[in-house]
């Protein structure tokens, strides 16, 4: 009898552990599913035309081709993405494939197609660290919003540096949050590495990541943060100047230009822009409420992340920014939006979780319809491209 009870108890424990393991793995499967869908959509966007769509589409294969033929970039720029593409092409050539314009184009398109979906890796890490809610609907809505809302879908084809830079930024934030929780040297080191990977990929995204870091460290350490932050900013400016002196000098004209032609006054905001502004302000207000009402139950680093998200949401959605600056800066808004949504999910009840999840899925669906209805086109049509190739051959 005792033996039977023991076996039954062991069976119960085994089933319980198995159920817990399956429950823990289910969000990972949902994230993977969303990642596959996003990757397929980006592959369709990139490979539906022979050339790379968008105004700057031809810039990426040109830079990669310059590295492969001359060993250096054709134009001064943050180099990491171009050298990564060139490395992949060289690696493929070791298997007997000749380095042709077609191969360059395909590798550039493929790299872009997987760059944004890869941010689900750090997003999943952040969610597991910050979010205590286990709702599958909430998990899939957050993952879908992070990959398939308006800004991520716009970061395709001719905005490849932005896309990869944002993915590195998510890795940077994920390991920064992990370091705040665990205080291990490896996590701090990885956070710094991904911050500088961001800097070596895209200038604008690096500025966003630096601002996010300054807000967090400034909130946590106050006056003690001044010297380390000044040192970090000096090193960052040196890196920018070393790779692209034009962008470095442009920094000093930002103050005079950033409010030159306010977007909302000059009619430069479309309906999707107003939606992004509304979502950002709404999330920022909810974040302020959480900071005020649950301050006693939040740890210092949780407050600092909330503060950084709230600040970035207000700054980058400000409708009086110059129209050109608003278009560029608003592309970063989905980063603090996604982070804020994850933190909100840990501070609301199940009914509110369902409402938030459904709302996110509706916004994501609207974004997909908007982007599909206005897909990017190549600068040259197919006929002009064929004529150009014929002229080059002659």
Secondary structure, 3 states (H helix, E strand, C coil): CHHHHHHHHHHHHHHHHHHHHHHHHHHHHHHHHHHHHHHHHHHHHHHCCCCCCCCCHHHHHHHHHHHHHHCCCCCCCCCHHHHHHHHHHHHHHCCCCCCCHHHHHHHHHHHHHHHCCCHHHHHHHHHHHHCCCCCHHHHHHHHHHHHHCHHHHHCCCCCHHHHHHHHHHHHHHHHHHHHHHHCCHHHHHHHHHHHHHHHCCCHHHHHHHHHHHHHHHHHHHHHHHHHHHHHHHHHHHHHHHHHCHHHHHHHHHHHHHCCCCECCCCCCCCHHHHHHHHHHHHHHHHHHHHHHHCHHHCCHHHHHHHHHHHHHHHHHCCCCCEHHHHHHHHHHHHHHHHHHHHHHHCCCCHHHHHHHHHHHHHHHHHHHHHHHCCCCCCCCCHHHHHHHHHHHHC
